[in-house]
Amino acid sequence: MNLKLNKALVIFDLETTGINTSKDRIIELYMIKVQPDGSRTDLHQRFNPEMPISAEATAVHGITDADVANEPTFRQKAHELNQFLLNCDFAGFNSNKFDFPMLVEEFYRVGVEFDTLKRKFIDAQRIFHLMEPRNLSAAYKFYCQKTLENAHSAKADTEATWDIIQAQIEHYKDLENNIDFLHQFSGQSNLVDLAGRLVYNDKKQAVFNFGKHKGKTVQDVLKIEPSYYEWMMNGDFSAQTKKVLTQLRLEAMGK
């Protein structure tokens, strides 16, 4: 069964210098861009992160500093990549929590505006964990009856993710074959920022999702404790989280 698409869907995976979205960098990406007619375009790119790759990260994906020393930086490819992703929805494996926030952070870091408001997100891991709690290799074995070779290479993981999403639609009759449903089902719709520091409550109000003000509305906290905004802006939070918080602050001030 082919997934019903209203616009292009980009399935992707990243390899990075580490797992801190505000500090680490992308060193490799692989993307499959699928059009509503089923045609696809693949994009594979490595980047020089301009910082050391952690030993822990290299142990997972096998990419060393020397492997990417002569590759272009993300800044050099950002505008070209942004055009490739124009007006696309996204899918990945654990992409809602890591890959997509990391990708957006890279764009913000180099000063390229990347719109997230009109995107839909499918997270194959989220669907998998809700249905069959396991990892990517197990998901590939379960849904596709195949063994995942070269796990933790961006290409292999991306190819497997696309196969899994299509197999999930076939396997679960409760899953509707459209992006809107899968976006809601993947659990992205209640996030205000991509890192999940801010979420919507049942009244669709933006609330803090961490720390001493967890569960309190952003508007109330900034009114009672305005210094909390400055603390977050100077803290170790992603650029996208800070931008969203600033937008909420300006709205609260009527600007």
TINUVEX-228386 format. One record per atom (N, C-alpha, C, O): y, x, z; residue in one letter. Coordinates in steps of 0.001 Angstrom, whole numbers, plus 500000, padded with zeros to 6 digits. Example, Ala and Ser with C-alpha at 12.3 -4.5 7.8 and 13.67 -1.06 7.14 Angstrom:
2
494310513190507800a 495500512300507800a 496700513200507800a 496681514236508465a 497750512850507080s 498940513670507140s 500030512900507870s 501138513409508039s 
! end
This chain:
255
498803500842500000m 500000500000500000m 501247500877500000m 501349501809500798m 502171500594499133n 503430501333499092n 504452500693500023n 504624499474500018n 505133501519500824l 506168501034501732l 507328500464500923l 507808501099499984l 507771499274501288k 508871498635500578k 510194499294500986k 510536499338502168k 510915499791500019l 512165500496500269l 513316499818499544l 513185499394498396l 514448499723500237n 515678499235499609n 516537500382499110n 517373500202498225n 516332501557499677k 517027502765499235k 516126503953499523k 515043503794500085k 516563505122499147a 515718506308499285a 515367506574500748a 516184506376501646a 514137507024500962l 513656507398502291l 513320508881502267l 512582509341501396l 513870509640503237v 513614511075503331v 512677511331504499v 513026511079505652v 511486511832504196i 510527512233505219i 510690513738505392i 510677514473504405i 510842514207506614f 511165515622506778f 510619516206508068f 510254515490509001f 510576517537508090d 510170518275509287d 510983519557509342d 511319520138508309d 511297519992510555l 512070521214510770l 511261522232511563l 510442521874512410l 511504523492511277e 511085524578512162e 512366525241512650e 513314525405511881e 512398525618513915t 513644526051514540t 513453527303515401t 512333527762515627t 514581527838515871t 514536529030516731t 514069528683518143t 513658529569518892t 514129527417518509g 513743526950519841g 513889525443519891g 513976524797518846g 513917524870521085i 513907523412521214i 515182522843521835i 515225521658522167i 516211523659521996n 517486523190522540n 518388522788521375n 518874523651520644n 518617521483521196t 519360521017520024t 520811521488520005t 521409521586518933t 521381521777521155s 522785522203521189s 522955523701520980s 524058524158520677s 521878524479521138k 521992525932521030k 521142526528519916k 521555527496519278k 519965525967519672d 519063526552518694d 519441526148517275d 520311525301517073d 518782526759516297r 519141526598514887r 517899526293514042r 516772526615514416r 518144525675512915i 517075525395511955i 516789526662511145i 517711527333510682i 515503526980510981i 515135528117510138i 514340527676508910i 514224528434507947i 513794526465508934e 513077525971507769e 513079524451507776e 512966523828508832e 513208523862506604l 513049522420506473l 512279522105505205l 512352522825504209l 511551521026505271y 510875520496504089y 511143519002504063y 511004518317505076y 511528518505502892m 511877517095502758m 511200516487501535m 511125517100500470m 510716515281501716i 510212514475500609i 511142513273500491i 511228512455501406i 511831513171499372k 512750512057499137k 512057511048498222k 511824511317497044k 511732509878498788v 510999508852498054v 511958507733497659v 512651507172498508v 511994507418496386q 512856506363495865q 512146505008495933q 510920504967496034q 512894503895495880p 512269502564495908p 511220502351494822p 510314501536494996p 511328503074493699d 510334502929492629d 509102503804492844d 508196503824492010d 509069504533493973g 507916505370494291g 508029506802493839g 507205507625494238g 509005507142493026s 509189508526492592s 509681509375493764s 510294508859494699s 509409510683493708r 509771511539494831r 510318512877494361r 509994513370493280r 511165513446495222t 511715514775495007t 511468515582496271t 511780515113497366t 510917516781496147d 510653517632497302d 511725518706497414d 512205519230496409d 512089519021498637l 513075520067498906l 512554520967500017l 512234520497501108l 512470522259499736h 512027523245500729h 513100524316500846h 513518524894499843h 513547524581502064q 514611525569502257q 514424526294503587q 514152525667504611q 514569527599503565r 514638528384504791r 516071528860504997r 516835529006504043r 516425529104506274f 517780529514506620f 517759530741507526f 516847530926508332f 518777531564507372n 519046532621508346n 519802531962509497n 520923531496509294n 519222531909510707p 519866531181511806p 521001531942512480p 521711531391513322p 521170533200512111e 522216534038512715e 522045534174514223e 523013534361514961e 520799534075514661m 520438534295516061m 518939534595516102m 518222534249515163m 518457535225517157p 517028535552517226p 516161534290517343p 516558533305517966p 514994534341516742i 513995533287516904i 513214533600518176i 512748534726518350i 513067532639519051s 512359532891520309s 510891533201520035s 510306532706519072s 510313534025520894a 508892534372520755a 508017533129520855a 506993533019520181a 508439532192521709e 507672530949521864e 507653530145520571e 506629529571520200e 508813530109519880a 508891529371518622a 508066530055517537a 507349529389516790a 508162531378517448t 507379532115516451t 505886531917516679t 505114531846515723t 505480531827517936a 504064531621518242a 503565530283517706a 502379530120517420a 504485529326517575v 504101528000517068v 504097527955515548v 503104527556514938v 505229528372514921h 505335528209513461h 505107529492512667h 504979529441511444h 505053530635513337g 504722531881512665g 505856532527511895g 505634533518511200g 507071531992512000i 508213532540511269i 508943533547512151i 509271533248513299i 509196534732511617t 509863535794512373t 511298535989511887t 511700535433510864t 512049536768512618d 513421537094512214d 513449537737510824d 514321537435510009d 512494538617510568a 512446539312509276a 512185538347508127a 512669538556507015a 511424537296508392d 511082536327507345d 512311535606506798d 512325535195505638d 513336535452507626v 514506534668507210v 515786535500507137v 516875534954506961v 515657536799507269a 516837537680507308a 517670537584506035a 518894537700506091a 517030537375504896n 517749537335503621n 517962535926503089n 518368535749501940n 517694534939503907e 517896533550503490e 519357533146503695e 520052533771504495e 519840532118502994p 521208531639503215p 521346531006504595p 520353530592505194p 522560530932505094t 522798530237506359t 522865528731506094t 523000528300504949t 522771527942507157f 522893526495507005f 524275526141506458f 524412525239505631f 525283526848506920r 526650526584506459r 526743526703504934r 527425525908504287r 526070527679504377q 526128527899502931q 525455526775502142q 525785526557500977q 524535526073502754k 523782525021502061k 524145523618502536k 523607522635502026k 525047523514503502a 525302522233504166a 525790521152503207a 525275520034503243a 526749521443502368h 527300520427501467h 526273519980500430h 526171518795500113h 525524520928499916e 524463520601498958e 523404519706499608e 522942518738499004e 523028520040500843l 522038519256501558l 522567517869501901l 521836516882501822l 523826517799502276n 524444516513502594n 524426515581501386n 524214514379501540n 524642516112500205q 524584515315498984q 523167514822498725q 522973513687498289q 522186515659498989f 520784515276498803f 520411514107499720f 519588513263499365f 521031514073500907l 520697513066501917l 521612511844501874l 521488510951502713l 522516511796500921l 523488510718500850l 522799509361500714l 521946509169499848l 523185508419501590n 522699507036501520n 521182506936501628n 520565506097500971n 520583507783502451c 519127507758502642c 518769507318504054c 519535507533504993c 517603506703504199d 516997506498505504d 516074507678505787d 515826508503504908d 515557507757507037f 514806508946507441f 513491508584508118f 513358507536508751f 512523509484507965a 511244509347508644a 510736510730509016a 510974511709508308a 510036510792510135g 509464512064510566g 508465511829511675g 508106510691511976g 508018512922512283f 507082512859513401f 507771513485514603f 508016514691514628f 508080512671515591n 508934513049516734n 510361513323516279n 511107514047516938n 510727512741515155s 512035512998514553s 513178512326515300s 514296512840515306s 512912511176515936n 513975510486516664n 514498511321517829n 515693511312518124n 513589512043518488k 513980512803519677k 514380514237519367k 515152514840520112k 513859514791518269f 514140516208518022f 514696516504516635f 515826516977516519f 513933516239515586d 514314516718514254d 515641516141513774d 516496516880513286d 515821514821513908f 517064514241513408f 518276514682514240f 519292515061513656f 518212514647515593p 519347515191516364p 519653516653516026p 520818517045515967p 518617517454515806m 518828518861515458m 519519518996514099m 520430519808513939m 519086518202513130l 519690518238511802l 521163517837511856l 522016518501511267l 521455516750512562v 522841516280512670v 523703517309513392v 524855517531513019v 523147517932514419e 523895518944515170e 524283520113514270e 525383520652514390e 523385520505513371e 523694521600512443e 524868521225511531e 525752522046511285e 524875519984511033f 525992519539510198f 527303519555510991f 528326520033510502f 527260519034512207y 528469518996513033y 528967520405513328y 530172520655513355y 528029521322513548r 528375522684513929r 529171523397512839r 530028524232513126r 528875523057511583v 529575523714510467v 530701522856509914v 531270523176508870v 531030521766510605g 532182520962510230g 531957520001509082g 532910519588508422g 530706519641508835v 530392518689507773v 530078517339508408v 529141517222509199v 530864516317508060e 530641514983508605e 529349514402508038e 529135514387506826e 528501513928508933f 527223513349508520f 527085511973509162f 526953511857510380f 527117510948508344d 527101509575508836d 525719509203509363d 524724509364508656d 525649508710510591t 524376508268511164t 524326506762511391t 523260506216511680t 525458506088511265l 525538504684511671l 524779503749510743l 524242502739511198l 524723504060509454k 524102503156508492k 522699503595508093k 522153503116507099k 522117504505508864r 520774505005508570r 519713504221509343r 519979503698510425r 518535504147508785k 517365503638509490k 516438504821509753k 516400505775508976k 515693504751510854f 514848505859511268f 513432505362511562f 513250504406512316f 512454506000510980i 511052505726511295i 510483506969511966i 510603508075511438i 509875506791513113d 509227507908513791d 507727507626513840d 507267506783514611d 506974508340513009a 505529508123512939a 504856508427514272a 503845507813514613a 505420509384515037q 504847509692516344q 505024508517517306q 504121508181518071q 506202507903517250r 506468506762518132r 505508505615517829r 504955505007518745r 505310505322516548i 504353504278516166i 502951504675516627i 502215503864517189i 502599505929516381f 501282506424516748f 501039506339518245f 499974505900518680f 502029506760519042h 501865506743520498h 501804505319521041h 501141505059522045h 502487504414520382l 502407503024520811l 501045502419520480l 500553501541521189l 500453502893519410m 499175502351518957m 497974503207519380m 496961502685519847m 498101504515519210e 496994505443519461e 497548506756520012e 497732507704519249e 497824506840521343p 498501508027521891p 497756509342521629p 496732509614522255p 498289510173520677r 497742511494520350r 498820512339519687r 500003512011519777r 498420513442519010n 499389514304518339n 499262514206516821n 498478513401516319n 500026515019516083l 500066514908514627l 498706515175513989l 498284514427513107l 498021516217514416s 496716516536513829s 495723515406514050s 494961515040513155s 495749514854515279a 494848513737515575a 495226512499514777a 494361511752514319a 496541512290514614a 497010511138513830a 496542511256512387a 496107510274511785a 496631512445511844y 496201512669510456y 494697512429510312y 494243511842509330y 493945512884511290k 492494512672511276k 492169511194511417k 491291510674510729k 492888510516512319f 492605509109512611f 492961508209511439f 492153507373511033f 494164508371510890y 494651507467509857y 494199507843508444y 493988506972507600y 494056509131508199c 493792509596506833c 492401510195506659c 491997510526505544c 491662510334507776q 490325510914507740q 490322512297507100q 489419512657506345q 491364513061507427k 491497514414506901k 491847515368508042k 492419514964509054k 491497516626507862t 491872517659508818t 493177518299508366t 493304518701507210t 494133518394509260l 495439518962508930l 495344520483508890l 495188521136509922l 495442521034507687e 495443522484507517e 496882522995507622e 497826522300507245e 497036524200508131n 498357524839508249n 499325524016509100n 500505523891508771n 498807523456510200a 499677522712511112a 500815523609511585a 500633524812511772a 501984523015511773h 503217523679512190h 503865524471511054h 504770525269511296h 503409524256509815s 504241524679508684s 505003523430508271s 504447522332508287s 506267523584507903a 507107522421507611a 506521521588506475a 506543520358506533a 505996522250505441k 505455521526504293k 504233520702504685k 504156519515504366k 503279521326505374a 502051520624505754a 502355519457506685a 501794518373506522a 503234519668507657d 503560518608508614d 504286517449507933d 504061516286508268d 505167517776506965t 505896516725506257t 504971515911505367t 505038514682505341t 504105516607504637e 503138515910503779e 502245514994504620e 501985513851504243e 501777515508505762a 500903514720506632a 501631513503507188a 501060512416507271a 502901513689507569t 503676512582508129t 503823511445507128t 503666510277507485t 504124511781505875w 504274510749504836w 502955510012504613w 502942508791504460w 501844510753504594d 500528510119504455d 500229509194505637d 499672508110505463d 500608509637506843i 500342508846508046i 501122507541508031i 500563506482508318i 502416507605507697i 503236506385507683i 502641505348506738i 502546504170507080i 502245505788505555q 501661504854504594q 500334504289505108q 500040503109504919q 499535505146505760a 498262504689506311a 498465503745507492a 497680502816507682a 499515503972508291q 499802503082509420q 500108501668508947q 499675500692509560q 500864501560507844i 501172500238507284i 499893499523506876i 499767498312507056i 498950500270506330e 497666499687505922e 496814499304507139e 496142498273507156e 496869500174508156h 495948500030509290h 496322498894510236h 495449498167510710h 497622498738510513y 498052497755511504y 498676496542510814y 499751496641510221y 498013495431510894k 498498494212510245k 499760493681510922k 500514492918510320k 499994494091512196d 501202493661512905d 502455494406512446d 503572493988512749d 502273495496511723l 503430496255511237l 503909495656509922l 503146495540508962l 505182495277509893e 505753494745508657e 506081495890507708e 506488496970508138e 505904495647506440n 506065496684505433n 507512496761504945n 507794496542503767n 508431497078505878n 509830497256505503n 510522498163506514n 510085498286507658n 511598498789506079i 512290499787506884i 512934499187508129i 512896499802509195i 513529497985508013d 514210497379509156d 513249497195510327d 513582497525511465d 512056496667510048f 511086496439511121f 510642497765511734f 510599497899512957f 510312498743510891l 509813500019511397l 510886500787512153l 510582501527513088l 512143500613511750h 513264501205512482h 513316500654513904h 513444501407514869h 513216499327514021q 513215498697515342q 511985499120516137q 512088499423517325q 510830499141515491f 509574499442516166f 509521500879516650f 508907501169517677f 510168501788515907s 510166503210516272s 511036503497517492s 510991504602518032s 511826502520517932g 512552502655519181g 513883503354519094g 514391503833520109g 514474503431517899q 515750504114517730q 516942503194517946q 518056503663518178q 516713501879517871s 517835500950517775s 518659500830519057s 519792500352519002s 518125501252520221n 518902501119521452n 519667502388521812n 520329502430522849n 519590503420520980l 520304504660521274l 521742504584520789l 522010504145519671l 522664505018521642v 524071505122521236v 524303506484520604v 524959506588519567v 523763507536521232d 523804508877520638d 522365509299520352d 521426508745520924d 522197510270519477l 520861510655519037l 520041511326520122l 518812511265520095l 520706511970521084a 519991512651522162a 519515511690523246a 518742512078524122a 519976510426523195g 519554509443524182g 520264509557525512g 519817508984526505g 521360510288525545r 522151510372526787r 522875509050527051r 523165508708528197r 523161508314525979l 523829507018526063l 522965505998525333l 522518506237524211l 522736504861525979v 521916503817525362v 522605502470525540v 523540502333526329v 522126501481524793y 522623500114524945y 521784499376525971y 520556499469525962y 522453498634526867n 521713497768527794n 521411496435527111n 521682496265525923n 520849495495527869d 520460494220527258d 521656493371526842d 521500492361526157d 522852493785527261k 524067493090526831k 524757493833525678k 525885493515525301k 524046494838525124k 524569495663524027k 525807496451524441k 526675496738523618k 525879496798525729q 526952497655526232q 526431499086526318q 525269499299526665q 527265500055526012a 526883501459526107a 526834501872527573a 527816501719528299a 525684502399528010v 525521502843529392v 524997504273529408v 524383504734528446v 525250504972530521f 524712506315530683f 523210506221530964f 522748505314531656f 522462507176530412n 521003507160530536n 520495508376531306n 519338508768531151n 521353508976532134f 520976510149532907f 521919510281534096f 522969509642534151f 521527511117535040g 522411511534536120g 522807510445537100g 522170509396537188g 523870510722537830k 524288509856538928k 524801508504538455k 524825507551539234k 525214508401537189h 525747507144536670h 524761506419535754h 525146505536534987h 523502506798535842k 522500506186534971k 522490504667535156k 522409504169536279k 522574503943534041g 522572502481534075g 523950501860534152g 524101500654533959g 524967502680534437k 526338502172534515k 526980502221533136k 526687503115532343k 527848501266532852t 528493501255531538t 529465502426531418t 530094502836532394t 529570502944530218v 530488504051529955v 531911503635530284v 532677504411530857v 532260502419529923q 533614501931530154q 533953501925531639q 535043502349532023q 533030501448532485d 533283501390533928d 533387502786534534d 534267503046535354d 532486503685534129v 532481505034534693v 533759505782534335v 534351506443535188v 534187505682533085l 535386506402532669l 536648505824533292l 537665506507533415l 536569504571533679k 537704503947534352k 537778504398535819k 538855504701536333k 536620504437536476i 536562504788537896i 536631506301538111i 537265506777539053i 535968507047537222e 535905508500537356e 536234509152536003e 535332509640535321e 537495509163535616p 537880509707534304p 537517511173534118p 537353511633532988p 537389511912535221s 537045513338535110s 535620513546534594s 535267514646534169s 534804512496534631y 533423512598534152y 533399512897532656y 532505513581532157y 534388512375531962y 534500512646530522y 534716514146530282y 534048514742529437y 535643514751531021e 535925516172530856e 534704517007531221e 534412518016530579e 533988516568532269w 532783517295532677w 531757517314531549w 531145518350531289w 531564516182530879m 530607516126529780m 531095516924528579m 530302517595527918m 532383516857528292m 532912517583527137m 532797519093527315m 532691519827526333m 532817519558528557n 532685520987528836n 531253521392529148n 530963522571529352n 530346520396529185g 528971520656529557g 528077520971528378g 528520521006527230g 526810521199528683d 525815521579527674d 525211520330527022d 524012520066527119d 526089519574526355f 525659518382525626f 525898518615524139f 526758519410523760f 525141517925523305s 525263518126521861s 526634517669521370s 527283516829521993s 527063518238520244a 528349517870519650a 528368516392519269a 529401515731519376a 527219515876518824q 527168514476518426q 527333513551519636q 528008512525519545q 526716513913520773t 526884513137522001t 528353513122522426t 528885512079522806t 528997514274522359k 530408514376522748k 531288513545521814k 532250512915522253k 530952513551520536k 531751512774519582k 531618511279519867k 532612510552519861k 530393510822520115v 530168509408520410v 530881509011521695v 531501507950521758v 530797509862522726l 531470509574523994l 532979509485523788l 533634508619524367l 533529510369522973t 534968510327522686t 535349509035521985t 536383508443522295t 534526508588521042q 534783507332520343q 534780506152521316q 535629505265521225q 533829506146522239l 533759505079523237l 534977505114524162l 535506504072524549l 535410506316524506r 536591506466525378r 537837505934524677r 538644505234525289r 537995506259523409l 539142505800522650l 539127504277522505l 540172503631522583l 537941503711522294e 537823502247522185e 538221501584523511e 538886500548523525e 537800502200524621a 538132501653525941a 539643501702526197a 540199500875526920a 540292502711525573m 541739502846525735m 542517502018524719m 543748502003524720m 541778501328523853g 542426500477522855g 543037501226521710g 543992500754521093g 542483502429521405k 543024503247520309k 542096503215519134k 542374503841518111k 
! end
